[in-house]
Amino acid sequence: MTGTDGGVTDVVDRGARRLPRVRGFAAWPPQGSPKQEGKALREGVPRSAHRTLEVDAARPDAVSAVAGSNAGRIAALTPLRVGRMAATPFAFLRGSAGLMAYDLARTPTTGIGTQICGDAHAANFGLYGDARGGLVIDLNDFDETVHGPWEWDLKRLAASLVLAGREAGADEDTCRAAARDAAGAYRRTMRLLARLPVLDAWNAIADEELVSHTDAHDLLGTLQRVSEKARANTSGRFAAKSTEPAPDGGRRFVPAPPVLRRVPDAEAAAVAASLESYVGTLGEDRHPLLARHAVHDVAFRVVGTGSVGTRSYVVLLLDHRGEPLVLQVKEARPSALVPHLAAAGFEAPAVPHEGRRVVLGQKRMQIVSDILLGWTTVEGRPYQVRQFRNRKGSVDPAALAADQIDDYGRMTGALLARAHSHSADPRLIAGYCGKNEELDEAIAAFAVAYADRTEADHGELVAGIKAGRIEAELGG
């Protein structure tokens, strides 16, 4: 039986009542056991296999990989990006998601797919504001998000914790423990979510419970300090520092090279005009909010480490009282993971708009997302749009004390499990991960090996800069 909307796929006889089976809903009676299916996957991919790291002969060297990832970026800004990546091995990892994806595609995977961040390193978790002025802690960067292997995110997180710990001066046992604890928290959280009613699991581990759930009490002071800064990190504060009165009575951005610069009138007009199509990507309930603001100015603003060289604008809007709302219009490039999905047995998705990919991926993974998150196109290029300085705050994992890095690992591991559980059945992943620490130890071994590999890559990049193979603006 098929309904006129194409949603009905079958008819289920439930005693005297015949009810339609609707596409998108689970079958009834239940078919199979996801937990047992996950457990059975261990036969083909033992949990201990995840310690494997094999670097093949065709792997690009670090300089070639960085140069390749600069393609399509603004050429004048790529030396700044290279310079930032050359600062430390952890910084190199942050900017080399594509190179790590090449390596991960040659590691064992279970075949369980979920919406992955694609760049789940330890600095891509943080605080941001919800619609009611509260603070939420979650993953907060989705430029590389795709449907792919859950293991890739977990391994990237674990390796980044080792590198961050080394940069912070922690000993090797502490760094390895942080990676192991992140994997352990991921496994235990997935098992918890698998046991809960689905609606409870969807929003489980409220932020106020996160510290207790992950036994991250040593982080409390750090989280409180970050929260205080985040509450003050608003559009209003940014506008007060970065704008000045304009001749027409409004306000305009003040150049602050090389980070913030004015753009030609035609470029600013194109960005401003793109907001009309952006509004169409939002729910209609958001339209009146934006309709009470007027566009006053547009500027170019350099962002991030891996994102340096992409086109990114800030747009100043003012309401009837002159209160600011700043939007970020950021270029959305194809995910660096896509070329490597096939090698891991995953199909590269058809992407009608890269900004849409980023936004929908973010909404699939976060508990709460920016209410003004949308996408648009400027002069043929895809962009994502979001609030700028929406009470954002983050922990610098490379600045944590040695007794905090493992707490941070447990916290981020739990958040990653929650994010993955929104698009993959937690019973399936939990069934594979199991009760003991076999997976945790394997991930930790991989993380240490990959941190060593990244330090070698970073050394190659620094040597390449000195040899003139690639241009870098150091100290930027």
C-alpha positions as CSV (number, residue, x, y, z in Angstrom):
1,M,0.0,0.0,0.0
2,T,1.3,3.4,-0.9
3,G,-0.2,6.7,0.2
4,T,-0.6,9.7,-2.0
5,D,2.4,11.4,-0.3
6,G,4.6,8.3,-0.8
7,G,5.0,7.8,2.9
8,V,3.2,4.5,3.5
9,T,5.1,1.4,2.6
10,D,3.1,-1.5,4.0
11,V,0.2,-2.6,6.1
12,V,0.7,-4.2,9.5
13,D,-2.0,-6.5,10.9
14,R,-2.2,-5.7,14.6
15,G,-5.0,-8.1,15.7
16,A,-8.3,-6.8,14.5
17,R,-6.8,-3.5,13.4
18,R,-4.7,-3.0,10.2
19,L,-2.3,-0.1,10.6
20,P,-0.1,1.3,7.9
21,R,3.6,1.0,8.3
22,V,5.0,4.5,7.6
23,R,8.4,5.1,6.0
24,G,10.8,6.6,8.5
25,F,9.5,4.7,11.5
26,A,10.8,1.5,12.9
27,A,9.3,-1.8,11.9
28,W,6.9,-3.6,14.3
29,P,7.4,-6.2,15.6
30,P,11.1,-5.2,16.0
31,Q,13.4,-6.9,13.5
32,G,16.7,-8.2,15.1
33,S,18.8,-6.9,17.9
34,P,21.0,-3.9,17.2
35,K,23.1,-4.7,20.2
36,Q,23.8,-8.2,18.9
37,E,24.5,-6.9,15.4
38,G,27.1,-4.6,16.9
39,K,28.6,-7.3,18.9
40,A,28.8,-9.6,15.9
41,L,30.9,-7.0,14.1
42,R,33.8,-7.7,16.4
43,E,34.4,-11.0,14.5
44,G,35.3,-9.1,11.3
45,V,36.9,-6.1,13.1
46,P,38.3,-6.9,16.5
47,R,38.3,-4.0,18.8
48,S,42.1,-4.4,19.2
49,A,42.5,-3.8,15.5
50,H,41.8,0.0,16.0
51,R,45.4,0.4,17.3
52,T,46.6,-0.1,13.7
53,L,48.3,2.8,11.9
54,E,50.0,2.0,8.6
55,V,51.4,4.8,6.5
56,D,51.5,3.7,2.8
57,A,54.1,4.7,0.2
58,A,51.6,6.8,-1.7
59,R,50.8,9.1,1.2
60,P,51.5,12.8,0.3
61,D,54.3,14.5,2.3
62,A,53.3,17.2,4.7
63,V,54.3,20.1,2.4
64,S,52.4,18.7,-0.6
65,A,49.4,18.0,1.6
66,V,49.3,21.5,3.0
67,A,49.9,23.1,-0.5
68,G,47.1,20.9,-1.9
69,S,44.6,22.0,0.8
70,N,45.4,25.6,0.0
71,A,43.9,25.2,-3.5
72,G,40.9,27.5,-4.0
73,R,41.7,29.7,-1.0
74,I,42.6,33.4,-1.2
75,A,46.2,33.3,-2.2
76,A,47.3,36.3,-0.2
77,L,46.1,34.6,3.0
78,T,47.6,31.1,2.5
79,P,51.0,32.1,4.0
80,L,49.2,33.1,7.1
81,R,47.4,29.7,7.2
82,V,50.7,27.9,6.7
83,G,52.4,29.9,9.4
84,R,49.7,29.1,11.9
85,M,49.9,25.4,11.1
86,A,53.7,25.6,11.6
87,A,53.4,26.9,15.1
88,T,53.0,23.5,16.9
89,P,52.2,19.9,16.0
90,F,48.7,20.4,17.5
91,A,48.2,23.4,15.2
92,F,49.3,21.3,12.3
93,L,46.7,18.6,13.2
94,R,44.0,21.3,13.4
95,G,44.7,22.3,9.8
96,S,45.2,18.9,8.3
97,A,41.9,17.1,8.4
98,G,42.3,15.9,4.9
99,L,45.7,14.3,5.5
100,M,44.4,12.5,8.5
101,A,41.3,11.4,6.6
102,Y,43.7,9.8,4.0
103,D,45.4,7.9,6.9
104,L,42.1,7.0,8.6
105,A,40.7,5.6,5.4
106,R,43.5,2.9,5.6
107,T,42.5,1.9,9.2
108,P,39.9,-0.7,10.2
109,T,36.2,0.4,10.4
110,T,33.1,-1.4,11.4
111,G,31.0,0.0,8.6
112,I,28.6,1.7,11.1
113,G,27.9,5.1,9.7
114,T,26.8,8.3,11.5
115,Q,26.9,12.0,11.0
116,I,30.5,12.8,11.9
117,C,32.0,16.2,12.7
118,G,35.0,15.3,10.5
119,D,37.2,17.6,12.5
120,A,36.6,16.5,16.1
121,H,39.9,17.6,17.6
122,A,40.0,18.7,21.2
123,A,39.8,22.5,20.4
124,N,36.5,22.1,18.5
125,F,34.4,21.7,21.6
126,G,33.1,24.7,23.4
127,L,30.4,26.9,24.8
128,Y,27.8,28.9,22.9
129,G,24.5,30.6,23.7
130,D,21.0,29.1,23.3
131,A,17.9,31.1,22.4
132,R,17.1,31.9,26.0
133,G,20.5,33.3,27.0
134,G,21.9,30.1,28.6
135,L,25.1,28.4,27.8
136,V,25.4,25.0,26.1
137,I,28.6,23.0,25.7
138,D,29.0,20.8,22.6
139,L,30.9,20.3,19.4
140,N,31.0,23.7,17.7
141,D,32.8,23.3,14.3
142,F,31.3,21.5,11.4
143,D,33.1,22.6,8.2
144,E,34.1,19.0,7.4
145,T,30.9,17.2,8.5
146,V,29.7,14.2,6.5
147,H,28.1,10.8,6.9
148,G,31.0,8.6,7.7
149,P,32.7,6.1,10.1
150,W,32.2,7.0,13.8
151,E,35.7,5.7,14.5
152,W,37.2,8.6,12.5
153,D,35.9,11.3,14.9
154,L,37.0,9.3,18.0
155,K,40.5,8.7,16.7
156,R,41.0,12.3,15.7
157,L,39.8,13.4,19.1
158,A,42.1,11.0,20.9
159,A,45.2,11.9,18.8
160,S,44.6,15.6,19.4
161,L,44.5,15.1,23.2
162,V,47.9,13.5,23.1
163,L,49.3,16.4,21.1
164,A,47.6,19.0,23.3
165,G,48.9,17.2,26.4
166,R,52.4,17.2,25.0
167,E,52.2,20.9,24.2
168,A,51.0,21.6,27.7
169,G,54.0,19.7,29.2
170,A,52.2,16.6,30.4
171,D,54.2,13.4,30.6
172,E,53.5,10.5,28.2
173,D,51.5,8.4,30.6
174,T,49.1,11.4,31.2
175,C,48.8,12.0,27.4
176,R,48.0,8.4,26.7
177,A,45.5,8.3,29.7
178,A,43.7,11.3,28.2
179,A,43.2,9.5,24.9
180,R,42.2,6.3,26.7
181,D,39.8,8.1,28.9
182,A,38.2,9.9,25.9
183,A,37.5,6.5,24.3
184,G,36.3,5.1,27.6
185,A,33.9,8.0,28.1
186,Y,32.6,7.6,24.5
187,R,32.0,3.8,25.1
188,R,30.3,4.2,28.5
189,T,28.1,7.1,27.3
190,M,27.0,5.1,24.3
191,R,26.1,2.2,26.6
192,L,24.1,4.6,28.8
193,L,22.3,6.0,25.8
194,A,21.5,2.5,24.5
195,R,19.7,1.7,27.8
196,L,17.6,4.8,28.0
197,P,14.2,5.4,26.4
198,V,14.8,7.0,23.1
199,L,13.3,10.4,24.0
200,D,15.4,10.5,27.2
201,A,18.6,9.5,25.3
202,W,18.1,12.2,22.7
203,N,18.7,15.0,25.2
204,A,20.7,13.0,27.8
205,I,23.6,14.3,29.7
206,A,22.4,17.8,30.3
207,D,25.3,20.3,30.6
208,E,24.8,20.7,34.3
209,E,25.3,16.9,34.7
210,L,28.3,16.6,32.3
211,V,31.0,17.1,34.9
212,S,29.5,14.5,37.2
213,H,28.8,12.0,34.4
214,T,32.4,12.2,33.2
215,D,34.0,12.7,36.7
216,A,35.6,15.9,35.4
217,H,35.6,17.8,38.7
218,D,39.1,19.1,38.2
219,L,37.8,21.1,35.3
220,L,35.2,23.0,37.2
221,G,37.3,26.1,37.8
222,T,38.4,26.3,34.2
223,L,34.8,25.8,32.9
224,Q,33.6,28.5,35.2
225,R,36.2,31.0,33.9
226,V,35.4,30.1,30.3
227,S,31.7,30.5,31.0
228,E,32.2,34.0,32.5
229,K,34.1,35.1,29.4
230,A,31.6,33.5,27.1
231,R,28.7,35.4,28.6
232,A,30.4,38.7,27.6
233,N,31.4,37.5,24.2
234,T,28.5,39.0,22.2
235,S,27.7,40.9,19.1
236,G,27.3,44.0,21.2
237,R,30.7,43.8,22.6
238,F,32.3,43.0,19.3
239,A,30.5,45.9,17.6
240,A,31.5,48.3,20.4
241,K,35.2,47.5,19.8
242,S,35.1,47.1,16.0
243,T,32.7,49.8,14.7
244,E,32.4,53.6,14.7
245,P,29.7,56.1,13.9
246,A,29.0,56.5,10.2
247,P,28.2,59.8,8.4
248,D,24.6,58.6,7.7
249,G,24.0,58.2,11.5
250,G,24.5,54.4,11.5
251,R,27.7,52.5,12.3
252,R,30.5,50.9,10.2
253,F,33.4,48.6,10.8
254,V,36.8,50.0,11.6
255,P,39.6,48.2,9.8
256,A,42.0,46.2,11.9
257,P,44.5,44.6,9.5
258,P,45.2,41.8,8.8
259,V,42.2,40.3,10.6
260,L,39.4,42.8,9.7
261,R,39.3,44.9,6.6
262,R,36.8,46.8,4.6
263,V,35.6,45.5,1.2
264,P,34.7,47.3,-2.0
265,D,31.1,48.5,-2.3
266,A,30.2,46.0,-4.9
267,E,31.5,43.1,-2.8
268,A,29.6,44.4,0.3
269,A,26.5,44.8,-1.8
270,A,26.7,41.2,-3.0
271,V,27.0,39.9,0.5
272,A,24.2,42.0,1.8
273,A,21.9,40.9,-1.1
274,S,22.6,37.2,-0.4
275,L,20.9,37.6,3.0
276,E,17.5,37.5,1.2
277,S,18.0,33.9,0.1
278,Y,19.5,33.1,3.5
279,V,16.3,34.2,5.2
280,G,14.5,31.6,3.1
281,T,16.6,28.8,4.7
282,L,15.3,29.7,8.2
283,G,12.0,28.8,9.8
284,E,9.3,31.3,9.2
285,D,9.2,32.0,12.9
286,R,12.6,33.6,12.6
287,H,11.6,36.1,9.9
288,P,10.1,38.8,12.1
289,L,13.2,38.8,14.2
290,L,15.5,39.6,11.3
291,A,12.9,42.0,9.7
292,R,13.4,44.3,12.7
293,H,17.0,44.8,11.8
294,A,18.6,46.8,9.0
295,V,22.0,46.0,7.3
296,H,24.5,48.7,7.9
297,D,27.9,47.4,6.9
298,V,30.0,44.4,5.7
299,A,33.6,43.6,6.3
300,F,36.0,40.8,5.6
301,R,37.3,38.9,8.7
302,V,40.0,36.2,8.8
303,V,39.1,33.2,10.9
304,G,40.6,30.1,12.5
305,T,43.5,27.9,11.6
306,G,42.2,25.4,9.0
307,S,39.8,28.0,7.7
308,V,42.3,30.7,7.0
309,G,42.1,31.7,3.3
310,T,38.4,31.0,3.0
311,R,36.1,33.9,2.3
312,S,34.5,35.1,5.5
313,Y,32.5,38.2,6.2
314,V,30.9,39.9,9.1
315,V,27.6,41.8,8.5
316,L,26.5,44.5,10.9
317,L,22.8,44.8,11.5
318,L,21.1,47.3,13.9
319,D,17.7,47.3,15.4
320,H,15.4,50.4,15.9
321,R,17.4,51.3,19.1
322,G,20.8,50.9,17.4
323,E,21.5,47.6,19.2
324,P,23.8,45.4,17.0
325,L,23.4,41.9,15.7
326,V,26.4,40.6,13.8
327,L,26.1,37.7,11.4
328,Q,29.1,35.7,10.0
329,V,28.8,34.8,6.3
330,K,31.5,32.1,5.9
331,E,32.5,30.2,2.7
332,A,31.6,26.5,2.8
333,R,34.2,24.5,1.0
334,P,33.7,20.8,0.1
335,S,34.5,18.5,3.1
336,A,38.2,17.4,3.0
337,L,36.9,13.9,4.0
338,V,34.9,13.3,0.9
339,P,37.8,12.0,-1.4
340,H,38.6,9.4,1.2
341,L,35.2,8.0,2.1
342,A,35.1,5.4,-0.7
343,A,38.4,3.8,0.6
344,A,36.5,3.2,3.9
345,G,33.5,1.7,2.2
346,F,31.3,4.8,2.4
347,E,29.6,6.5,-0.5
348,A,30.4,10.1,-1.2
349,P,27.2,12.1,-0.8
350,A,25.6,14.2,-3.5
351,V,25.8,17.8,-2.1
352,P,23.5,20.4,-3.7
353,H,25.0,23.2,-1.5
354,E,28.0,23.0,0.8
355,G,26.5,25.6,3.2
356,R,23.4,23.4,3.5
357,R,25.6,20.4,4.2
358,V,27.3,22.2,7.1
359,V,24.1,23.5,8.6
360,L,22.2,20.3,8.4
361,G,25.2,18.3,9.7
362,Q,25.5,20.7,12.6
363,K,21.8,20.4,13.5
364,R,22.0,16.6,13.3
365,M,24.8,16.5,15.9
366,Q,24.1,19.3,18.4
367,I,21.5,19.3,21.1
368,V,20.8,23.0,20.5
369,S,21.9,25.0,17.5
370,D,22.1,28.7,16.7
371,I,18.5,29.9,16.0
372,L,19.9,32.0,13.0
373,L,21.9,29.2,11.4
374,G,21.3,29.0,7.6
375,W,23.0,29.2,4.3
376,T,23.3,31.3,1.1
377,T,25.2,31.9,-2.1
378,V,27.4,34.9,-2.9
379,E,28.6,35.3,-6.4
380,G,28.3,31.6,-7.1
381,R,30.1,30.4,-4.0
382,P,28.2,28.6,-1.1
383,Y,28.3,30.1,2.4
384,Q,27.0,29.2,5.8
385,V,25.5,32.0,7.9
386,R,25.4,32.1,11.7
387,Q,25.5,34.6,14.6
388,F,28.9,36.0,15.3
389,R,30.2,35.9,18.9
390,N,27.1,34.2,20.1
391,R,28.5,33.9,23.7
392,K,31.1,31.5,22.4
393,G,33.8,30.3,24.6
394,S,36.3,27.4,24.5
395,V,38.9,25.6,26.6
396,D,42.4,25.7,25.2
397,P,43.4,22.0,25.7
398,A,47.0,22.8,25.1
399,A,46.9,25.1,28.2
400,L,45.4,22.7,30.6
401,A,47.2,21.5,33.7
402,A,48.4,17.9,33.6
403,D,45.6,16.8,36.1
404,Q,42.9,18.3,33.8
405,I,43.7,16.8,30.4
406,D,42.2,13.4,31.2
407,D,39.1,15.1,32.6
408,Y,38.8,17.1,29.4
409,G,39.2,13.9,27.4
410,R,36.4,12.2,29.3
411,M,34.1,15.2,28.8
412,T,34.7,15.5,25.1
413,G,34.4,11.8,24.6
414,A,31.0,11.8,26.2
415,L,29.9,14.8,24.1
416,L,31.0,13.1,20.9
417,A,29.0,9.9,21.8
418,R,25.9,12.0,22.4
419,A,26.4,13.8,19.0
420,H,26.9,10.5,17.1
421,S,23.9,8.9,18.8
422,H,21.5,11.3,17.0
423,S,22.1,9.7,13.7
424,A,23.3,6.2,14.6
425,D,21.5,3.8,16.9
426,P,23.5,3.8,20.1
427,R,22.6,0.2,20.7
428,L,24.5,-0.8,17.6
429,I,27.7,1.1,18.5
430,A,27.4,0.1,22.2
431,G,27.1,-3.5,21.2
432,Y,30.4,-3.2,19.3
433,C,32.2,-1.2,21.9
434,G,31.3,-3.6,24.8
435,K,31.9,-3.5,28.5
436,N,35.6,-3.9,28.9
437,E,38.5,-1.5,28.0
438,E,39.8,-3.3,24.9
439,L,38.6,-0.6,22.6
440,D,39.9,2.2,24.9
441,E,43.4,0.7,24.9
442,A,43.4,0.3,21.2
443,I,42.3,3.9,20.5
444,A,45.0,5.1,23.0
445,A,47.7,3.2,21.2
446,F,46.5,4.6,17.8
447,A,46.4,8.1,19.3
448,V,50.0,8.0,20.5
449,A,51.2,6.6,17.2
450,Y,49.3,9.2,15.2
451,A,50.6,12.0,17.5
452,D,54.1,10.8,16.6
453,R,53.2,10.8,12.9
454,T,51.9,14.4,13.2
455,E,55.0,15.6,15.0
456,A,57.0,14.2,12.0
457,D,54.6,15.9,9.6
458,H,55.0,19.2,11.4
459,G,58.8,18.8,11.3
460,E,58.5,18.3,7.5
461,L,56.4,21.4,7.1
462,V,58.8,23.6,9.2
463,A,61.7,22.2,7.1
464,G,59.8,22.9,3.9
465,I,59.3,26.5,5.0
466,K,63.0,27.0,5.7
467,A,63.9,25.4,2.4
468,G,61.5,27.7,0.5
469,R,59.2,24.9,-0.7
470,I,56.2,26.7,0.7
471,E,55.6,30.3,1.9
472,A,54.6,31.0,5.5
473,E,53.9,34.1,7.5
474,L,55.2,33.1,10.9
475,G,53.8,34.5,14.1
476,G,50.5,35.4,12.5
